[in-house]
Amino acid sequence: MRVLFMLALVFALGSYTMRPAFANGRFPLAQQAIVIPESGGKGILLRSTFGLLVSHDGGKSFSWVCEETFGYSGAWDPPIAYGHDGTLYVGLADGLATTRDFCAVSRVPELAGETVKDLSVDAAGTVLVVTTSPGKPSALFRKRKGKPFERVGRGLEGAYLVTVDAAPSRPQRIYVTGQPLGTLKGRYYRSDDGGLTFTELEQVRSHDGAFFLVGVDPKDPARLVSRFLHFEGSELQLSEDGGKTSKVVVSIPSAMYGAAISPDGSKVFVGSGLPADGVHVSTDRGRTFARVANVGVQCLLATETALFQCANPLELGGPAFGRSDDDGKTFRSLASFADVVGPVVCPSSTCTKPFADLSATLAPWRDGGAPMPPVDGASKDADAGSPDASAPKVTEAPRRGCGCAQASDRGSTDWGALPLLVWGFFLLQSRTRARWAGIR
């Protein structure tokens, strides 16, 4: 099966490369969205396949932070998280970078040489980092207020770690997902002593695949939601006993790239990369779901006032980021990649020359292509200034890190191969995720 899968992946890659790509060889996609602290909800940071995008007007326009700023390139999709003090943490293949203004960047010495797989910030402001580095046991690092990073406990030898979250109502309870090295037999690891020790919780799985935490209920430390991605599709799973058992609450035959929980935990949102499998919403803390829209998503971000969506702008001039004010029933376009106004202004010129190349690549989004029609009743928003494609990523897909795929009727590219590419990329490298609003 793996041989057939790799052949399919090669075929998909051949088709995928027919699309316009950036210098790093990747098609422009927004993959993850987080809220910038103390911004009144107007500050939004997107992680994209070509660096970070910063908005201070609620997502209507963006400034660019190039990959060179943090010292990564190519296909690396860095996990990102904001600390309570406004510090941005950027996970790298060889360490952890921090910045407060996107100009001055520092490396964390305690994580030098570590491959950072995920970041999160608990309710007390403690920064949690999980690493899986070649030749080293997988580990949990933490940074408490006013303290340097420290390695916690003995780590998880023999495990490939994927995501980490602490229970908001009980920060000493930490959940990690991963799988034994060399396998795709996903499972949970739980700690009740702040990460000093972990208990492995093997799940009953329908297929081999990987678990990705969406979040822990802010009121109940035993209640967690995760995505389970496998070769046959995706599942959203709910555990109400601290990860000992879980049940499938949403199942789709495609990649479940977007997932988010409202800040109070009352609503859970999940979306496929394909409009055909749509957006699903729960209003009972994740127990039951209803499908509300035929929209594809690359990421979802839930705040106190709105639901935001990353989109896949397969059409020239197509939207890249959108907003819903009715819990995902409709989305209006906020911005396309044509709304990237330039690099963040810094004393150094690190991103100036790269932006000239980026701007040339984005030119088709500025100059070509008609606005996409509204999706699911979305209408053109005069204030947003860009077409209203409710599914910003109209042929979407997650973050958690891979692009998505839905077929477009226009053009000669074999879009049918795209789902194969997505699954291959996701399962082999996977790194996008939907997090609690304002923390991830």
KOLPA-356110 format. One line per 4 residues: number of its first residue (from 1); for each residue x, y, z of C-alpha. Coordinates in nm, 2 decimals. Layout:
% KOLPA-356110
NUM	X:Y:Z; ... $
***
This chain:
% KOLPA-356110
1	0.00:0.00:0.00; 0.28:0.24:0.08; 0.43:0.18:-0.27; 0.10:0.27:-0.43 $
5	0.07:0.57:-0.21; 0.41:0.70:-0.30; 0.34:0.65:-0.67; 0.02:0.84:-0.63 $
9	0.21:1.11:-0.44; 0.46:1.14:-0.72; 0.18:1.17:-0.98; 0.01:1.43:-0.77 $
13	0.33:1.63:-0.73; 0.37:1.63:-1.11; 0.03:1.78:-1.15; 0.06:2.02:-0.87 $
17	0.38:2.18:-1.00; 0.18:2.30:-1.30; 0.05:2.58:-1.08; 0.24:2.91:-1.03 $
21	0.49:2.88:-0.74; 0.71:3.10:-0.53; 1.09:3.09:-0.51; 1.06:2.82:-0.24 $
25	0.86:2.61:-0.49; 0.52:2.63:-0.31; 0.19:2.77:-0.42; 0.06:3.06:-0.20 $
29	-0.16:2.95:0.08; -0.26:3.08:0.42; -0.24:2.80:0.67; -0.29:2.92:1.02 $
33	-0.44:3.23:1.18; -0.39:3.37:1.53; -0.50:3.68:1.71; -0.23:3.93:1.81 $
37	-0.26:4.01:2.19; -0.38:4.35:2.30; -0.50:4.44:1.95; -0.87:4.47:2.02 $
41	-0.93:4.19:1.78; -0.79:4.40:1.49; -0.44:4.23:1.49; -0.43:3.90:1.30 $
45	-0.12:3.70:1.21; -0.13:3.45:0.93; 0.12:3.18:0.87; 0.15:3.12:0.49 $
49	0.36:2.91:0.26; 0.57:3.21:0.19; 0.62:3.36:0.54; 0.41:3.54:0.79 $
53	0.14:3.80:0.71; 0.05:4.07:0.97; -0.27:4.27:0.97; -0.37:4.55:1.20 $
57	-0.71:4.62:1.04; -0.90:4.30:1.11; -0.76:4.11:0.80; -0.84:4.36:0.52 $
61	-0.47:4.42:0.44; -0.14:4.25:0.53; 0.23:4.33:0.56; 0.48:4.06:0.49 $
65	0.75:3.90:0.72; 0.98:3.69:0.50; 1.11:3.35:0.60; 1.46:3.48:0.62 $
69	1.37:3.70:0.92; 1.35:3.38:1.13; 1.60:3.17:0.95; 1.39:2.91:0.78 $
73	1.29:2.83:0.42; 1.15:2.58:0.18; 0.87:2.35:0.30; 0.91:2.41:0.67 $
77	0.58:2.53:0.83; 0.67:2.68:1.16; 0.44:2.64:1.46; 0.36:2.98:1.60 $
81	0.21:3.11:1.93; 0.19:3.44:2.11; 0.29:3.47:2.48; 0.07:3.67:2.72 $
85	0.34:3.95:2.71; 0.31:3.99:2.33; 0.62:3.78:2.24; 0.58:3.58:1.93 $
89	0.74:3.23:1.93; 0.83:3.07:1.60; 0.92:2.70:1.60; 1.21:2.60:1.37 $
93	1.37:2.28:1.25; 1.68:2.37:1.46; 1.55:2.58:1.75; 1.30:2.84:1.86 $
97	1.29:3.21:1.76; 1.12:3.50:1.93; 1.03:3.86:1.83; 0.81:4.14:1.95 $
101	0.82:4.36:1.65; 0.90:4.13:1.35; 1.23:4.31:1.32; 1.45:4.21:1.61 $
105	1.47:3.84:1.63; 1.64:3.62:1.90; 1.70:3.25:1.93; 1.62:3.07:2.26 $
109	1.95:2.91:2.37; 1.79:2.63:2.56; 1.63:2.49:2.24; 1.93:2.53:2.01 $
113	1.94:2.23:1.78; 1.59:2.10:1.87; 1.32:2.04:1.61; 1.01:2.22:1.74 $
117	0.69:2.03:1.65; 0.44:2.24:1.84; 0.39:2.54:2.07; 0.11:2.64:2.30 $
121	0.05:2.89:2.59; -0.15:2.78:2.89; -0.40:2.99:3.09; -0.13:3.11:3.33 $
125	0.10:3.23:3.05; 0.34:2.93:3.06; 0.48:2.86:2.71; 0.49:2.49:2.62 $
129	0.70:2.34:2.35; 0.73:1.98:2.23; 1.03:1.86:2.03; 1.12:1.55:1.83 $
133	1.48:1.58:1.72; 1.70:1.33:1.54; 1.90:1.12:1.79; 1.73:1.26:2.10 $
137	1.43:1.16:2.31; 1.12:1.37:2.23; 1.08:1.63:2.50; 0.86:1.89:2.66 $
141	1.01:2.24:2.73; 0.84:2.51:2.93; 0.89:2.88:3.00; 0.72:3.03:3.31 $
145	0.69:3.41:3.36; 1.02:3.57:3.42; 1.21:3.24:3.38; 1.42:3.08:3.10 $
149	1.30:2.78:2.91; 1.36:2.45:3.09; 1.33:2.09:2.99; 1.06:1.91:3.19 $
153	1.09:1.55:3.31; 1.26:1.28:3.12; 1.08:1.32:2.79; 0.90:1.06:2.58 $
157	1.16:0.84:2.43; 1.05:0.64:2.13; 0.76:0.88:2.05; 0.72:1.12:1.76 $
161	0.53:1.42:1.91; 0.28:1.62:1.71; 0.07:1.86:1.92; 0.05:1.99:2.28 $
165	-0.21:2.17:2.50; -0.27:2.23:2.86; -0.61:2.23:3.03; -0.71:2.59:3.09 $
169	-0.89:2.51:3.41; -0.60:2.28:3.53; -0.27:2.38:3.38; -0.09:2.09:3.55 $
173	-0.28:1.86:3.31; -0.10:1.86:2.98; -0.21:1.66:2.67; 0.03:1.56:2.39 $
177	-0.04:1.37:2.07; 0.20:1.16:1.88; 0.28:0.81:1.78; 0.56:0.55:1.83 $
181	0.85:0.63:1.60; 0.82:0.47:1.26; 0.44:0.42:1.29; 0.12:0.61:1.22 $
185	-0.06:0.46:1.52; -0.17:0.79:1.68; -0.23:0.82:2.05; -0.26:1.06:2.34 $
189	0.00:1.12:2.62; -0.13:1.28:2.94; 0.05:1.44:3.23; -0.11:1.55:3.56 $
193	0.21:1.68:3.71; 0.29:1.96:3.47; 0.49:1.73:3.23; 0.72:1.56:3.47 $
197	0.56:1.22:3.38; 0.32:1.11:3.11; 0.08:0.83:3.07; 0.04:0.68:2.73 $
201	-0.33:0.64:2.63; -0.36:0.43:2.32; -0.69:0.49:2.14; -0.92:0.25:1.95 $
205	-0.86:0.37:1.59; -1.06:0.30:1.28; -0.74:0.33:1.07; -0.37:0.41:1.12 $
209	-0.33:0.78:1.14; -0.23:1.08:1.35; -0.41:1.28:1.62; -0.40:1.66:1.63 $
213	-0.53:1.84:1.93; -0.79:2.11:1.86; -0.82:2.21:2.23; -0.92:2.13:2.58 $
217	-1.25:2.26:2.72; -1.19:2.58:2.92; -1.42:2.45:3.20; -1.36:2.07:3.20 $
221	-1.00:1.94:3.20; -1.12:1.59:3.10; -1.29:1.71:2.79; -1.08:1.75:2.47 $
225	-1.13:1.76:2.10; -0.89:1.64:1.84; -0.87:1.57:1.46; -0.78:1.23:1.35 $
229	-0.64:1.22:0.99; -0.59:0.89:0.81; -0.56:0.75:0.46; -0.94:0.71:0.41 $
233	-1.04:1.06:0.54; -1.07:1.25:0.86; -1.25:1.24:1.19; -1.32:1.48:1.47 $
237	-1.31:1.30:1.80; -1.44:1.40:2.14; -1.30:1.26:2.47; -1.48:1.33:2.80 $
241	-1.26:1.11:3.02; -0.92:1.27:2.98; -0.82:1.09:2.67; -0.89:0.73:2.79 $
245	-1.16:0.69:2.53; -1.30:0.90:2.25; -1.59:0.90:2.01; -1.62:1.02:1.65 $
249	-1.85:1.32:1.62; -1.77:1.42:1.26; -1.64:1.19:0.98; -1.56:1.31:0.63 $
253	-1.38:1.14:0.34; -1.14:1.43:0.28; -0.88:1.63:0.47; -1.01:1.81:0.78 $
257	-0.79:2.11:0.77; -0.98:2.37:0.98; -1.09:2.33:1.34; -1.15:2.58:1.61 $
261	-1.32:2.62:1.95; -1.49:2.94:2.07; -1.31:3.11:2.36; -1.58:3.00:2.60 $
265	-1.59:2.64:2.47; -1.96:2.64:2.38; -1.91:2.61:2.01; -1.68:2.39:1.80 $
269	-1.62:2.45:1.43; -1.46:2.21:1.18; -1.41:2.23:0.80; -1.29:2.02:0.52 $
273	-1.04:2.12:0.25; -1.32:2.05:0.00; -1.64:2.25:-0.03; -1.81:1.92:-0.10 $
277	-1.76:1.82:0.26; -1.81:2.16:0.40; -1.81:2.33:0.74; -1.97:2.17:1.05 $
281	-2.07:2.34:1.37; -2.15:2.22:1.72; -2.34:2.44:1.97; -2.32:2.18:2.26 $
285	-1.95:2.18:2.33; -1.87:1.92:2.06; -2.13:1.65:2.13; -2.33:1.69:1.81 $
289	-2.27:1.87:1.48; -2.47:2.02:1.19; -2.33:2.09:0.85; -2.39:2.46:0.78 $
293	-2.20:2.55:0.46; -2.05:2.40:0.14; -1.72:2.58:0.19; -1.37:2.45:0.19 $
297	-1.12:2.58:0.45; -0.75:2.58:0.51; -0.78:2.70:0.87; -1.04:2.83:1.11 $
301	-1.00:3.09:1.39; -1.28:3.15:1.64; -1.29:3.47:1.84; -1.55:3.62:2.07 $
305	-1.71:3.80:1.78; -1.64:3.61:1.45; -1.52:3.30:1.28; -1.23:3.36:1.04 $
309	-1.12:3.13:0.75; -0.81:3.08:0.55; -0.88:3.02:0.18; -0.71:2.86:-0.11 $
313	-0.70:3.13:-0.39; -0.69:2.89:-0.69; -0.84:3.16:-0.90; -0.64:3.47:-0.98 $
317	-0.77:3.75:-0.76; -0.94:3.49:-0.54; -0.97:3.55:-0.17; -0.72:3.43:0.08 $
321	-0.89:3.52:0.41; -1.25:3.56:0.51; -1.49:3.62:0.80; -1.82:3.48:0.91 $
325	-2.06:3.66:1.14; -2.32:3.38:1.15; -2.12:3.08:1.28; -1.99:2.96:0.95 $
329	-2.31:2.97:0.74; -2.17:3.24:0.51; -1.83:3.40:0.47; -1.73:3.73:0.32 $
333	-1.39:3.79:0.17; -1.16:4.02:0.36; -0.84:4.00:0.16; -0.66:3.83:-0.12 $
337	-0.28:3.80:-0.16; -0.31:4.11:-0.37; -0.37:4.29:-0.04; -0.01:4.22:0.08 $
341	0.11:4.59:0.08; 0.48:4.53:0.14; 0.73:4.40:0.40; 0.70:4.51:0.76 $
345	0.91:4.82:0.80; 1.23:4.75:0.98; 1.57:4.92:1.02; 1.73:4.63:0.83 $
349	1.63:4.54:0.48; 1.62:4.17:0.52; 1.28:4.14:0.34; 1.32:4.42:0.09 $
353	1.48:4.23:-0.20; 1.27:3.91:-0.14; 0.96:4.12:-0.15; 1.05:4.23:-0.51 $
357	1.04:3.86:-0.61; 0.73:3.80:-0.41; 0.55:4.10:-0.56; 0.63:3.97:-0.91 $
361	0.48:3.63:-0.82; 0.17:3.80:-0.67; 0.12:4.02:-0.97; -0.13:3.78:-1.13 $
365	-0.35:3.81:-0.82; -0.34:4.19:-0.86; -0.38:4.21:-1.23; -0.56:3.91:-1.35 $
369	-0.87:3.71:-1.29; -1.22:3.82:-1.22; -1.36:3.82:-0.87; -1.49:3.48:-0.76 $
373	-1.87:3.46:-0.71; -2.02:3.45:-0.36; -2.03:3.11:-0.19; -2.33:2.99:0.02 $
377	-2.51:3.32:0.01; -2.21:3.54:0.08; -2.23:3.88:-0.07; -1.97:4.13:-0.18 $
381	-1.86:4.34:0.11; -1.79:4.70:0.01; -1.57:4.75:0.31; -1.36:4.45:0.25 $
385	-1.27:4.56:-0.10; -1.22:4.21:-0.23; -1.45:3.95:-0.38; -1.66:3.77:-0.13 $
389	-1.58:3.41:-0.16; -1.72:3.27:0.14; -1.47:3.01:0.15; -1.16:3.19:0.13 $
393	-1.00:2.89:0.03; -1.25:2.78:-0.22; -1.10:2.46:-0.29; -0.96:2.44:0.03 $
397	-0.82:2.25:0.27; -0.54:2.28:0.72; -0.27:2.40:0.88; -0.24:2.26:1.02 $
401	0.01:2.27:0.75; -0.07:2.15:0.42; -0.23:2.30:0.13; -0.56:2.17:0.02 $
405	-0.72:2.08:-0.27; -1.03:2.10:-0.45; -1.07:2.08:-0.81; -1.14:2.39:-1.02 $
409	-1.34:2.37:-1.34; -1.10:2.62:-1.50; -0.75:2.55:-1.63; -0.59:2.23:-1.75 $
413	-0.43:2.12:-1.43; -0.54:1.77:-1.31; -0.70:1.88:-0.99; -0.81:1.53:-0.92 $
417	-0.46:1.45:-0.81; -0.45:1.72:-0.55; -0.61:1.53:-0.27; -0.34:1.27:-0.30 $
421	-0.08:1.54:-0.27; -0.24:1.68:0.03; -0.27:1.35:0.21; 0.09:1.27:0.13 $
425	0.23:1.60:0.24; 0.01:1.61:0.55; 0.08:1.26:0.67; 0.45:1.28:0.59 $
429	0.52:1.62:0.73; 0.20:1.76:0.88; 0.22:2.09:1.07; -0.09:2.31:1.06 $
433	-0.33:2.35:1.33; -0.63:2.53:1.46; -0.60:2.65:1.81; -0.79:2.84:2.08 $
437	-0.85:3.19:1.97; -0.59:3.44:2.09; -0.35:3.17:2.22; -0.25:2.98:1.91 $
***
